[in-house]
Amino acid sequence: MNKILFYGGGNIAQAIISGLLSAGFNKKLISFVDRNDSNRSKLSELGIKERNLKDKIDLVILCVKPKDISLALKEISSGFNNPKVLSLVAGVSSRKYLTAVHNIKLIRGMPNTSSEFRMGITALLNINASKKLYKDTKTLFKLVGITLDLKSENQINDFTGLIGSGPAYFFYILKSYEKLLLKMADGDESLVKSIMANLMNGVGESVKGKESLDELISAVASKKGTTEAGINSMKSEKITVSFNRSLKAAMKRAKEIADES
């Protein structure tokens, strides 16, 4: 992959760019277009330069909000003759791109913000791009984590609600830990953040092992011990049922956004 342009420089673009730079990707091959002064300032601090849509670009990575997609496609259509686009926009079907932009070569994708730490998960769906472009795009995103090949746009919607939003679910759960840990640590926020990070990192390493999730739970939960008491309380409160409903609500909303576009 040679020159890439991020159209939109918000949180997800910043996360991916930070991950790419951490992986040793040449910052001179990355540029961006964004009207937001805060985003422009943050990307400039990373050493990323602004470009106009007339420059030669090998891949446009579209990172705008769904409501801004029409303007983005209009500008891409007028700026490129045969644009190669990876869209990271949630809920906008390929039909809209193929109708709006002549000769577009399109890949749809959905990353998450963990790409910043090169621990991202990016789903990719090839709409009509060449095999080489798709392969190069996968190689690029493997620099910031792992990739998953999808077979349909419905899967993109499910992935958006399940994994794209995934980090926020864990942050939300950690708020309960934070509240109780701050009391133990006399309000030392830095120490509490380190404790939570070690907790999550340890869980992540354990999940990569051979044991199933049930086996991992059993390894921690002694008979009539503290862990068993906590797990039993979660079962009585039907925490997993509630969490499953939350995941399905996010996946449903992703589909609704697609239907609205």
Buried (B, 14 or more C-beta within 10 A) or exposed (E): BEBBBBBBBBEBBBBBBBBBBBEEBEEEEBBBBBEEEEBBEBBEEBEBEEBEBEEEBEBBBBBBEBEBBBEBBEBBBEBBEEBBBBBBBBBBBBEBBBEBBEEBBBBBBBBBBBBBEBBBBBBBBBBEBEEEBBEBBBEBBBBBBEBBEBEEBEBBBBBBBBBBBBBEBEEEEBEEBBEEBBEEBEEEEEBBEEBBEEEBEEEEEEEEEEEEEEEBEBEEBEEEEEEBEEBEEEEEEEEEEEEEEBBEEBBEBBBEBBEEB
